[in-house]
Amino acid sequence: MLYHILYPLAEYHIIFNVFQYITFRAIGAFITAILISFIFGPKIIKLLKKHEVTESIDILLPASHQKKKGTPTMGGIIIGLGLIIASLLWNNLTNPYVLIAILASLWLGGLGFLDDYLKNVRKIKQGLVERYKISGQFVLGLLIAFILYLGYEKTNAISQISIPFFKNTSISLGVFFIPFVVLFITFYSNAVNLTDGLDGLAPGSIALVAFGLGIMSYIKGNIIIADYLKIEFISHAGELTIFTSAIMGTILGFLWFNVKPASIFMGDTGALSMGGILAILAILLKEEVFFIIISILFVVEAVSSLTQRFYYRHTRIKTGEGKRVFLCAPLHHHFELKGWSESQIVVRFWIITMLFLAIGFATLKLR
């Protein structure tokens, strides 16, 4: 909005020229998002407490979690507010990639909000029935997949997945790009939701992954840098740098309230939307493999949970008694029961994410 209002004024005064620069608007989006979180965060927390929109703790979780009972949830409202306002203010709203990202934010945020509302306000234990939740993610995935597959200038170009370890190497999915997008978005939306189990773990990891995607979007949206690094230039990608900066700003603002002891939890309102949005950004940038590398924590957390579930069912059917691979899943709960403190797990998992972020960037020179 500011871009559309103020940049045209450059013909009257040179100072308005700054609004054409992605770096300037990215910084503006970051500052705006974090300030919105700081300003509205306490008010939203107070409102949620007043209406007793608080987290119920599963009895299967480690005993240390029981003291968190009564902590406000649906903190994704803070995240969504900062992200949407900052993006609307600083992004070029004619950019199709930005419009897709905003659509996904509202869609998945609304889906997560409905789940949280049913669980924590209406006190329906299971919240939104799982098949309905998955269906909502599938529909969004199909919508985005068809928009990209049918609307891209060259269909075969959008369906190609870059392999970062080899120069000029990619895999063309063809029409299978459509189910791939659906499954990719759904997987990551739920993977981040599973990771959101310790104070600060998911937000800190999301901020790091968003930083990686932000750098990649700037590189691929800058024809000079893209040419120097011998990677594909994508004309619409640069504006996603501003959107990812808004994600980092609003997530770090939320983290202020979510560090141990958390004043508020992210809830499905935030976790479902953040996971899906990050996956969609990776698809738009055609950097799915790079994204898998830098978001390995989310992958491991999801796989640990799926492994636990299927192995338990398999052994129960085969032997009559279910057995577990981990002491508790997802993986962060396993380490809790192994004796690691919550702070140790969170910081160590952040460090692992930083390591894989560095590995992801290292692949830029291997292409």
N, C-alpha and C positions, 0 to 999 in steps of 0.2 A: 504493500500500500504506500509506504513512504517512497519506495522506488518509483512508483507510477506518479506520485504527486510532486516529489521534489526534483527528480532527475531532469524532467523537462525544463526546469527553471535554470538549467546550466547555460542556456543561451542568454540569460540575463546576468548571471554572476558565476564566475568560475568555481566558487566554493561548492556548488551543487554537483560538480563533476564527480565528487567522491562517491556518489551513490551509484555510479556505474561499476565500481570496483567490487568484486566478490569478496575480497579480503576485508574491506571496510564493513560491508553489510554482514559478513559472517561474525565479526567481532560485535557488531550492534545486536545481532540476534542472540549471541551468547549472553551478553550483558542483560538484555531485556528479559530473556527466559529465566536467568538466575534471580534477577530482582523480583520478578513476578512470583517465583517460588518463595522467596524470603518474605514478601509482603503478604501474600494470600495464604501461605502455608499455616501459620499460627491460627488464622481465622477459620480455616477449613478443619483443622485439628479440633479446635474448640467446638465447632458446630457438630462434628461427628461424635465427640464425647457427649455432648448435650443430648443427642438423639440415640445414644448407646449403640452406634454403629461400630461394634468392636469385634475383634477376632476371637473365635472359639478355637481352642487348641486340641488337636487330635491326641487321644490318650496313648496312641502307639508311638508318639514322638518321645525323644529323650526327656527325662524328668525335668531338666533345666528349663524346658520350654513352658512348663505349666505356669510359671510366674509371669509369663507374657500375656496371660489371659486378661482380656479387658482392654488391650491396646487398640486404639482406633485403627481401622483398615480403610480400604478404598482410597489410599494415598495417590493412586493413579489420577485422581481428579486434579491434584496439584501439578502432576507431570503433564497431563493433557492440556491444562490451562496455559502453562508456560510455553509449551511447544506450539500450540495453534496460534496464540496471539503473536509470538515472536516471528513465526513463519509468515503470517498474514502481513505483519508490519514491514519485514525486511526482504522477503522473496519477490522475485518477478512472478506474478501470479498468472502470466500467460504461458509459463513454462509447463509443458505437459507432464514432466516428471514430478514437478512440485505438486501439481494437482492430484496426481496418483498417490503421492505420499500423504497428502492431507486427507484424501478420501480414506486411505487405509487407517490413518490415525483415528478418525472419527468412527469408522466401522468397527475396528477391533476394540477401541476404547469403549464404545457402546455395548459391545458383546460382553466384555469383561465387567462393565458396570452392572449389567443385568444379572450376571452370575453373582457378583458381590451383593447386590440388592436382595436377591432371593435368599442367599445364605445368611446375611448379617442383619437385614432389616425384617424380612418376612420370616426369618428363622427356619427356612427349609434346608435341612442339613446338607443335602447333596447339591444345593444351588441349582443352576441351570443344568438340566439333564445332559449328560456327556454327548450323546448323539446329536443334540441340538447345537451344542457348542461347536462340535467338529463340523457340523453342517454349515454353520455360519462362517467358519474359517474356509471351508471348501468353496462356498459361493463367492467369497471375496477373491480367492485364488483363481477361480475360473474366470471371473470378470477381468482381473488384471492380465491373466494369461491371454485371453482373447483380444483385449485391447492392444497388447504388445505384439502378438503374433499376426493379427490382421491389420494393425495400424502402422507397423514399422515399415520403413521405406523398402527394406530388403528382408523378407521373411526369414531367409536362411541365416542372415546376420544376427538377428536377435536370438535365434535358437542355438547359436554356437556358444559353447562353454570354454573359456580360456583355461589352458593348463599352464600355470605359472612357472613350472620347473623347466619348461622347454621353449625354445625360441619359435615364435610363429606357429604354435601348436594349439589346436582347439578340437573339440568334439561337437559335431552337429547332431542335435537331437531331433530335428525335423518337427513333425507333428507331435512327437512325444514331449516336446517342450511344454505343452499345455498341462498334462498330468504332473510333470516335474515341478512346475511352478506351484501348483496346488499343494503338493506334498511338502515342498520346501518351506512354504509359508506356514503351513499347519504344524510342521515339525518344530520350527524355531519358535513359533508363538507359544507352544506348549513347553518347549525346552527351557525358555526363560522363566516361565511360570513355575517349573519344577525347581529351578535354581534359586528362586525367591523364598528361601527358607531360613536364612540367618540375617541378623541385622547388618545391613550394608552390603551384603554379598552381591546380590543381583544389580543394584544401582551402580556400584563401583565398576563391575565388569561391563555393564552396558555402556558406561561412559568411555571406557577404554576401547571397546569395539567400535563405537560410534566415531571415536577419534580416528581409528584406522580407516573407516569408510569415508570420513571427511577428507582425509589426505588423498585417498584414492580418487574421490570425486573431483578434487581440485586438479590433480594431475591429468586425469582423463578429459577434463573440460578445458584444459589449456593446451592449445595446439602446439606451442613451442616445446613445453615440457614433455608432452606425450611423444612428440617426434624424437626428442633427444633420448628418451628412454625406450623408444621403439615399441610403444604400446598403442592401442587403438584410441583415437580421438573420438569422443562422443560430444556432440555440440550442446546437448541439453544437460550434461553432467555437472557443469560448474555450479549451477544453482543449488544442487544438492549439498554443496559444501555449506551453504547457509542453513539449510534444513538440519544437517547433522550438527552444526554448531548450536542450533536451538535445542536439539536433543541433549547435547552435553551440558548446556546451561541449565536446563530444567531438571535434568537428572542429578547434577551436582547440588542444585538448590534443594531438591528432595532429600538427597543424602545427608544434608545438614540435620534433618529431623529423623533420619532413619538409622544413623550410627548408634551403636550400642550405648546405653539402652534406648531402643527405638521409641520415639514418641508417636509414630504412625507406621503402618505397614503399607506396602505398595498395593497389595491385593491384585485380583485378576484385572481390575480396571487398568492398572499400569503394566503388569507383567505380560499379559496376552498381547497388548498393543505394541509394546516395545519389541518383543521378540519378532512379531510379524513385520513390523516396520523395518527393522534392521535387515531381515531377509529380503524384503521387497527392494530396499536400496541396493543390496548386493546384486539382485537380478537386473535392475535398471542399469547398473554399472557393468554388467556382464562379468562380474568377479565372484562367482559363486564359490570357486575353489579357494581363492584368497580369503573369502569370508569364513569358510569352514575352518581354515587354519587359525585365524585370529579369534574365532569364537569357539575354540575347541572345548572350553570349559562347559558351555551350554550343551555341546554334543555329548560329552562324557556324563554329565548329570542326567540327561535324558536317557542315554543308553543304559546307565546303571539302574534307573528306575524300571525301564522296560525289561531288562534282564532279570531283575528281582521278581517282577510280576509273572513273567512267562515261566521262569524256572520253578517258582512256587506252584503254579498251576500244573505244570508238567509232572513234577514229583508227587503232587497230591493225587493226580489221576493214576500215575504208575504204581505208587507204593501205598497210597492211602494216607500219607502224611506229607504235608508240604514242607519243603526245605528251602533255605535262603542262601544266596551267594554272599550277600552283605549283611552286616548286623542290622542295618536299617537303610532304606533307600529314600531319596536320592543320596548320592555319595557323601555329601557334606554331613549327613546324619551318621553315616558309618564312622567317620573320623571323630565325631563327637563321642560316640560310644567307645571308641578306641582310647579316649582320654585327652584328645586335643580340646583346648578351650575354643569358644566361639570366635574370639578375636584372632587366635592363631589360624583357624581355618580360613576366615575371611581374608586376612592379609596374605596368607600363603597362596590362596587361590587367585587373588589379584596379581601376585608376582608371577604366577604361572601364565596368566592372561597376558601380562606384559612381555613375557618371554616369547610367546607365540605371536604376539603382535610384531615383535622384532623379526621373527622368522618370516612372517608374512611380507614385511617390507623388504627383507633380503631377497625375496623372489623377484623383485623388480629388476634386479641386475642379472637374473638368470634367464630372462626371456630373450 
